[in-house]
Amino acid sequence: MSFVLPQALRESKQDEISQIHRQIDSLSATPPAKLAGQDRDAVAQIIEQTTTAMGMIDEAQRRKQCVFVTGRGLDAVLPHAQAARTLARLFVLQAYHSCTNNQIDLAEPAITRTLRMSRDIGPRGPMICQLVMFAIDAYVFDVLQQLLLARDDLTPQQLDRLLAALIQHERERFDPCSEGIRMDYVLQGDMLSMLQQGTLSASATQRYLNGIPTELVNYDLEWSELNRLYSLALAHFQRPYHEVINDDPVKAALDELRAKSKKSLAEAKTRGKPLDVPIATMFLMPKVSILRKAAARNEARLHGAQALITIRRYQVVHRRNPPTLDAAVRETEMRTIPTDPYSGQPLRYALIDDRPTVYSVGSDQRDDGGRLDWKYGFQPGDFLFRIGH
């Protein structure tokens, strides 16, 4: 946000900018329905204070592509990703402000702006950037599901535009898994090259090798295993998620190397010869399964949001719930029901207490009829998508 100000004013305004950031974070963490009167006034003030910044972002997004200048090391800071999350939190407040002031049309550009920012983080972004992209998407999906679609004054045209924005988002974004893995490969390769050339700082060398002497590192083996592990990850990501949901070839390969490493390290220290395991690669290799799991949840949520928009449109046009999800989807540009990444089949639909429920079978790949909610990390069940709270 400091870039909105002339250089001469940035330092004097830094405290004010930091205060705005804190307010955005605090207010966006409160569910819209629980915002008190004074909070609503604070939201209105923040919207007014950030109008210039939003205008600059809109101007930048008129370009077909945006390029963020970032570092290339594993320890590089990612200010664009951090700022994008703040923008996503501001979007929540913008949507709330639009709805409470009956200015629903103002929420639409906020959605397209936020989704575009999400897409612009992906290219050349390591895994962490892809995960931030998913987090930004989640803000949009939550606002759509809990706030916008629950309104009584929506028109078919507004819903068509919301659906078009989500379809465009899916069509134009980079594949997050492949992009994240490729960039992490570049970062890890750079780090390994610096280690090999002796240009890495002593503290970083100590940290990345976990105290193992550099003379024991077998660089030929490091490069060979680095290529093998990332090739395994890319090949795994090329397959449909529902087919490989319980497989993790990279973890299996790393577990095998770790089982071998203790004995190898002891022998290498005794004989003074290079290790026969890629110790640096083992320490630096990210948990790629985290990205794959997050990508599946993101895809399910995106498709669930698309399906809910078609249902809401059907309700607006026909004044009743659709008998099937297919009936709702056929009246929109989607034409076909979006896919459930956990089953490879269309998302499912149920009317429960006369309330439309779209659902994915979730990570256990079991159909519970939309009646058992999947609590991630705690309880298996279906991944449910409903309009409202």
C-alpha positions as CSV (number, residue, x, y, z in Angstrom):
1,M,0.0,0.0,0.0
2,S,3.0,2.3,0.5
3,F,3.5,2.4,-3.2
4,V,0.4,4.5,-3.6
5,L,2.2,7.4,-1.8
6,P,4.9,9.6,-3.2
7,Q,8.4,8.7,-1.9
8,A,8.6,11.8,0.3
9,L,5.4,10.9,2.1
10,R,6.0,7.2,2.7
11,E,8.0,7.4,5.8
12,S,5.7,9.9,7.5
13,K,2.6,7.8,6.6
14,Q,4.1,4.4,7.5
15,D,2.4,4.3,10.9
16,E,-1.0,5.1,9.3
17,I,-0.5,2.4,6.7
18,S,0.4,-0.1,9.3
19,Q,-2.7,0.8,11.3
20,I,-4.9,0.2,8.2
21,H,-3.3,-3.2,7.7
22,R,-4.0,-4.1,11.3
23,Q,-7.6,-3.0,10.9
24,I,-8.1,-5.0,7.7
25,D,-6.7,-8.1,9.4
26,S,-8.8,-7.6,12.5
27,L,-12.1,-6.8,10.8
28,S,-11.9,-9.4,8.1
29,A,-11.4,-12.1,10.8
30,T,-14.9,-11.4,12.2
31,P,-17.8,-13.1,10.4
32,P,-19.8,-10.4,8.6
33,A,-23.0,-11.3,10.5
34,K,-21.2,-10.5,13.8
35,L,-19.8,-7.1,12.9
36,A,-21.2,-4.4,15.3
37,G,-22.2,-0.9,14.4
38,Q,-18.8,0.6,15.2
39,D,-17.2,-2.1,13.1
40,R,-19.4,-1.3,10.1
41,D,-18.3,2.4,10.4
42,A,-14.7,1.2,10.5
43,V,-15.2,-0.9,7.4
44,A,-16.7,2.1,5.5
45,Q,-13.7,4.2,6.6
46,I,-11.2,1.6,5.3
47,I,-13.0,1.3,2.0
48,E,-12.7,5.1,1.6
49,Q,-9.0,5.1,2.6
50,T,-8.0,2.3,0.1
51,T,-9.9,3.7,-2.9
52,T,-6.8,5.1,-4.5
53,A,-4.9,1.8,-4.0
54,M,-7.7,-0.2,-5.6
55,G,-7.8,2.1,-8.5
56,M,-4.0,1.6,-9.1
57,I,-4.5,-2.2,-8.9
58,D,-7.4,-2.0,-11.4
59,E,-5.2,0.1,-13.8
60,A,-2.3,-2.4,-13.5
61,Q,-4.7,-5.3,-14.2
62,R,-5.7,-3.9,-17.5
63,R,-2.4,-5.4,-18.7
64,K,-2.8,-9.0,-19.9
65,Q,0.1,-10.1,-17.7
66,C,1.5,-8.8,-14.5
67,V,5.1,-9.7,-13.5
68,F,6.2,-9.5,-9.9
69,V,9.9,-8.9,-9.2
70,T,10.9,-11.3,-6.5
71,G,14.0,-13.0,-5.1
72,R,15.0,-16.5,-6.2
73,G,16.5,-18.0,-3.1
74,L,14.8,-20.4,-0.7
75,D,14.9,-17.7,1.9
76,A,13.7,-14.9,-0.4
77,V,10.9,-12.7,0.9
78,L,7.7,-12.7,-1.0
79,P,6.1,-9.3,-0.4
80,H,3.7,-9.6,-3.3
81,A,2.2,-12.7,-1.8
82,Q,1.9,-11.1,1.6
83,A,0.3,-8.0,0.1
84,A,-2.1,-10.1,-2.0
85,R,-3.4,-11.8,1.2
86,T,-4.1,-8.3,2.6
87,L,-5.9,-7.4,-0.6
88,A,-8.0,-10.6,-0.2
89,R,-8.9,-9.7,3.3
90,L,-9.9,-6.2,2.1
91,F,-12.1,-7.9,-0.5
92,V,-14.1,-9.5,2.3
93,L,-14.7,-6.1,3.7
94,Q,-15.6,-4.6,0.3
95,A,-18.1,-7.4,-0.3
96,Y,-19.7,-6.9,3.2
97,H,-19.8,-3.1,2.6
98,S,-21.4,-3.5,-0.8
99,C,-24.1,-5.9,0.6
100,T,-25.0,-3.8,3.6
101,N,-25.4,-0.7,1.4
102,N,-27.4,-2.5,-1.3
103,Q,-24.6,-2.0,-3.8
104,I,-24.2,-5.5,-5.0
105,D,-22.8,-4.5,-8.3
106,L,-19.8,-3.0,-6.5
107,A,-18.9,-6.5,-5.3
108,E,-18.4,-7.9,-8.8
109,P,-15.3,-5.8,-9.7
110,A,-13.9,-6.7,-6.2
111,I,-14.3,-10.4,-7.1
112,T,-12.6,-10.1,-10.5
113,R,-9.8,-8.0,-9.0
114,T,-9.1,-10.5,-6.2
115,L,-9.2,-13.5,-8.5
116,R,-6.9,-11.8,-11.0
117,M,-4.4,-11.1,-8.1
118,S,-4.6,-14.7,-7.2
119,R,-3.8,-15.8,-10.8
120,D,-0.9,-13.4,-11.0
121,I,0.8,-14.9,-8.0
122,G,1.0,-18.3,-9.7
123,P,3.5,-17.9,-12.6
124,R,7.1,-18.5,-11.5
125,G,5.8,-18.9,-7.9
126,P,7.2,-21.6,-5.6
127,M,5.0,-23.8,-3.6
128,I,4.4,-21.2,-0.9
129,C,3.0,-18.8,-3.6
130,Q,0.6,-21.5,-4.9
131,L,-0.6,-22.1,-1.3
132,V,-1.2,-18.3,-0.9
133,M,-3.1,-18.4,-4.1
134,F,-5.4,-21.1,-2.7
135,A,-5.9,-19.0,0.5
136,I,-6.9,-16.0,-1.6
137,D,-9.3,-18.1,-3.6
138,A,-10.9,-19.3,-0.4
139,Y,-11.8,-15.8,0.7
140,V,-13.7,-15.4,-2.6
141,F,-15.4,-18.7,-2.3
142,D,-16.5,-18.0,1.3
143,V,-17.9,-14.6,0.4
144,L,-19.8,-16.0,-2.5
145,Q,-21.2,-18.9,-0.6
146,Q,-22.0,-17.3,2.7
147,L,-22.8,-13.7,1.8
148,L,-23.5,-12.8,-1.9
149,L,-25.5,-15.9,-3.0
150,A,-27.7,-15.7,0.1
151,R,-29.1,-12.3,-1.0
152,D,-32.7,-12.1,-2.2
153,D,-32.2,-9.3,-4.7
154,L,-29.8,-11.1,-7.2
155,T,-30.6,-11.1,-10.9
156,P,-29.8,-13.9,-13.4
157,Q,-27.5,-11.4,-15.2
158,Q,-25.5,-10.8,-12.0
159,L,-25.2,-14.5,-11.4
160,D,-24.1,-15.1,-15.0
161,R,-21.3,-12.6,-14.5
162,L,-20.2,-14.2,-11.2
163,L,-20.2,-17.6,-12.9
164,A,-18.2,-16.2,-15.8
165,A,-15.6,-14.8,-13.4
166,L,-15.0,-18.2,-11.9
167,I,-14.9,-20.0,-15.2
168,Q,-12.4,-17.4,-16.5
169,H,-10.3,-17.9,-13.3
170,E,-10.1,-21.7,-13.8
171,R,-9.4,-21.3,-17.5
172,E,-6.6,-18.7,-17.3
173,R,-4.6,-19.7,-14.2
174,F,-1.4,-21.8,-14.4
175,D,-1.5,-25.3,-13.2
176,P,-0.5,-24.6,-9.5
177,C,1.1,-28.0,-8.8
178,S,3.3,-28.2,-11.8
179,E,4.3,-24.5,-11.5
180,G,5.1,-24.7,-7.8
181,I,7.2,-27.8,-8.2
182,R,9.1,-26.4,-11.2
183,M,10.0,-23.2,-9.3
184,D,11.0,-25.1,-6.2
185,Y,13.3,-27.2,-8.3
186,V,14.9,-24.0,-9.6
187,L,15.3,-22.7,-6.0
188,Q,16.7,-25.9,-4.7
189,G,19.0,-26.3,-7.6
190,D,20.4,-22.8,-7.1
191,M,20.9,-23.6,-3.4
192,L,22.7,-26.8,-4.2
193,S,24.9,-25.0,-6.8
194,M,25.9,-22.3,-4.3
195,L,26.7,-25.0,-1.8
196,Q,28.9,-26.8,-4.3
197,Q,30.7,-23.6,-5.3
198,G,31.2,-22.6,-1.7
199,T,29.3,-19.3,-2.1
200,L,26.7,-20.0,0.5
201,S,27.1,-18.3,3.8
202,A,28.5,-20.4,6.7
203,S,25.3,-20.0,8.7
204,A,23.1,-21.1,5.7
205,T,25.5,-24.0,5.0
206,Q,25.2,-25.1,8.6
207,R,21.4,-24.8,8.5
208,Y,20.8,-26.6,5.3
209,L,23.3,-29.4,6.0
210,N,22.2,-29.8,9.6
211,G,25.8,-29.6,10.7
212,I,27.2,-32.3,8.3
213,P,30.7,-31.4,7.0
214,T,30.6,-30.1,3.4
215,E,33.4,-32.4,2.3
216,L,31.2,-35.4,2.9
217,V,28.6,-34.2,0.3
218,N,28.4,-36.3,-2.9
219,Y,27.4,-33.6,-5.4
220,D,27.1,-36.0,-8.4
221,L,24.6,-38.0,-6.3
222,E,22.9,-34.9,-5.0
223,W,22.1,-33.6,-8.6
224,S,21.0,-37.1,-9.7
225,E,18.6,-37.6,-6.8
226,L,17.4,-34.0,-7.1
227,N,16.4,-34.6,-10.7
228,R,14.9,-38.0,-9.8
229,L,12.7,-36.7,-6.9
230,Y,11.3,-33.8,-8.8
231,S,10.6,-36.0,-11.8
232,L,8.7,-38.3,-9.5
233,A,6.7,-35.3,-8.2
234,L,5.9,-34.0,-11.7
235,A,4.9,-37.4,-13.0
236,H,2.7,-37.9,-9.9
237,F,1.0,-34.5,-10.5
238,Q,0.2,-35.4,-14.1
239,R,-2.2,-38.2,-13.0
240,P,-5.8,-37.5,-11.9
241,Y,-5.9,-36.9,-8.2
242,H,-8.6,-39.5,-7.5
243,E,-6.3,-42.2,-8.9
244,V,-3.3,-41.4,-6.7
245,I,-5.0,-40.0,-3.6
246,N,-3.3,-42.5,-1.3
247,D,0.1,-42.5,-3.1
248,D,3.1,-40.3,-2.3
249,P,6.1,-41.6,-4.3
250,V,8.3,-38.7,-3.2
251,K,7.8,-39.4,0.5
252,A,8.4,-43.1,-0.1
253,A,11.6,-42.3,-1.9
254,L,12.7,-40.0,0.9
255,D,11.8,-42.5,3.6
256,E,14.0,-45.0,1.8
257,L,16.9,-42.6,1.7
258,R,16.5,-41.6,5.3
259,A,16.5,-45.2,6.4
260,K,19.9,-45.5,4.6
261,S,21.3,-42.2,5.7
262,K,22.2,-43.0,9.3
263,K,24.5,-45.9,8.4
264,S,25.9,-44.0,5.4
265,L,26.8,-41.0,7.5
266,A,28.6,-43.0,10.1
267,E,30.6,-44.8,7.5
268,A,31.4,-41.6,5.6
269,K,32.7,-39.9,8.8
270,T,34.8,-43.0,9.6
271,R,36.4,-43.3,6.2
272,G,36.4,-39.7,5.2
273,K,34.6,-40.5,1.9
274,P,31.6,-38.8,0.3
275,L,28.1,-40.0,1.4
276,D,26.2,-42.4,-0.7
277,V,22.9,-40.6,0.1
278,P,21.9,-37.1,-1.1
279,I,21.9,-35.5,2.3
280,A,21.4,-31.9,1.2
281,T,18.5,-32.8,-1.2
282,M,16.9,-34.8,1.7
283,F,17.0,-31.8,4.0
284,L,15.8,-29.3,1.4
285,M,13.1,-31.3,-0.4
286,P,9.7,-29.8,0.3
287,K,6.6,-31.9,1.3
288,V,5.1,-31.8,-2.2
289,S,2.0,-33.8,-1.0
290,I,0.9,-30.7,0.9
291,L,0.6,-28.8,-2.4
292,R,-1.3,-31.7,-4.1
293,K,-3.8,-32.0,-1.2
294,A,-4.3,-28.2,-1.1
295,A,-4.8,-28.1,-4.9
296,A,-7.5,-30.8,-4.7
297,R,-9.4,-28.9,-2.0
298,N,-9.1,-25.7,-4.0
299,E,-10.4,-27.4,-7.1
300,A,-13.3,-28.9,-5.2
301,R,-14.2,-25.5,-3.6
302,L,-14.0,-23.7,-7.0
303,H,-16.3,-26.3,-8.6
304,G,-18.6,-26.2,-5.6
305,A,-18.9,-22.4,-5.9
306,Q,-19.6,-22.7,-9.6
307,A,-22.3,-25.2,-8.9
308,L,-23.9,-23.1,-6.2
309,I,-24.1,-20.1,-8.6
310,T,-26.0,-22.3,-11.1
311,I,-28.4,-23.4,-8.3
312,R,-29.0,-19.9,-7.1
313,R,-29.7,-18.8,-10.7
314,Y,-32.2,-21.6,-11.1
315,Q,-33.9,-20.5,-7.9
316,V,-34.1,-16.9,-9.0
317,V,-35.6,-17.8,-12.4
318,H,-38.0,-20.6,-11.4
319,R,-38.7,-19.7,-7.8
320,R,-38.0,-23.2,-6.7
321,N,-35.0,-25.5,-6.1
322,P,-33.6,-27.4,-9.1
323,P,-34.7,-31.1,-9.1
324,T,-31.2,-32.0,-10.1
325,L,-27.8,-30.3,-10.4
326,D,-27.8,-31.0,-14.1
327,A,-31.1,-29.1,-14.6
328,A,-29.4,-26.0,-13.0
329,V,-26.1,-26.3,-14.9
330,R,-27.7,-26.8,-18.3
331,E,-29.3,-23.3,-18.1
332,T,-25.8,-21.6,-17.9
333,E,-22.7,-21.4,-20.0
334,M,-21.2,-24.4,-18.1
335,R,-23.6,-26.9,-19.6
336,T,-22.0,-29.8,-17.7
337,I,-21.7,-30.5,-14.0
338,P,-18.1,-29.6,-12.7
339,T,-15.9,-32.5,-11.7
340,D,-15.2,-33.7,-8.2
341,P,-11.4,-34.1,-8.0
342,Y,-11.8,-36.8,-5.3
343,S,-13.8,-39.1,-7.5
344,G,-13.2,-38.0,-11.0
345,Q,-17.0,-37.9,-11.4
346,P,-19.5,-35.0,-11.4
347,L,-20.1,-33.3,-8.1
348,R,-23.2,-34.7,-6.3
349,Y,-26.4,-33.0,-5.3
350,A,-28.9,-33.6,-2.5
351,L,-31.9,-31.8,-1.1
352,I,-31.6,-32.0,2.6
353,D,-34.5,-30.5,4.6
354,D,-35.4,-28.7,1.3
355,R,-31.9,-27.1,1.3
356,P,-29.8,-27.7,-1.8
357,T,-26.5,-29.3,-1.0
358,V,-23.6,-29.8,-3.5
359,Y,-20.9,-32.1,-2.3
360,S,-17.7,-33.9,-3.1
361,V,-17.1,-37.3,-1.7
362,G,-13.9,-36.0,0.0
363,S,-10.6,-37.6,0.7
364,D,-12.1,-40.9,1.9
365,Q,-13.8,-41.2,-1.5
366,R,-17.0,-42.5,0.2
367,D,-20.4,-41.1,-0.7
368,D,-22.2,-40.2,2.6
369,G,-25.2,-38.6,0.8
370,G,-24.2,-35.1,1.8
371,R,-25.2,-35.7,5.4
372,L,-21.8,-36.2,7.0
373,D,-19.6,-33.1,6.9
374,W,-15.9,-33.6,6.3
375,K,-13.9,-31.9,9.1
376,Y,-10.4,-31.7,7.6
377,G,-7.9,-33.5,9.8
378,F,-10.5,-34.7,12.3
379,Q,-13.5,-36.4,10.7
380,P,-14.0,-38.0,7.3
381,G,-17.1,-37.3,5.3
382,D,-18.4,-35.4,2.3
383,F,-17.1,-31.9,1.3
384,L,-20.3,-29.9,1.6
385,F,-21.2,-26.7,-0.3
386,R,-24.3,-24.8,0.7
387,I,-25.6,-21.3,0.3
388,G,-25.6,-19.3,3.5
389,H,-24.1,-20.2,6.9
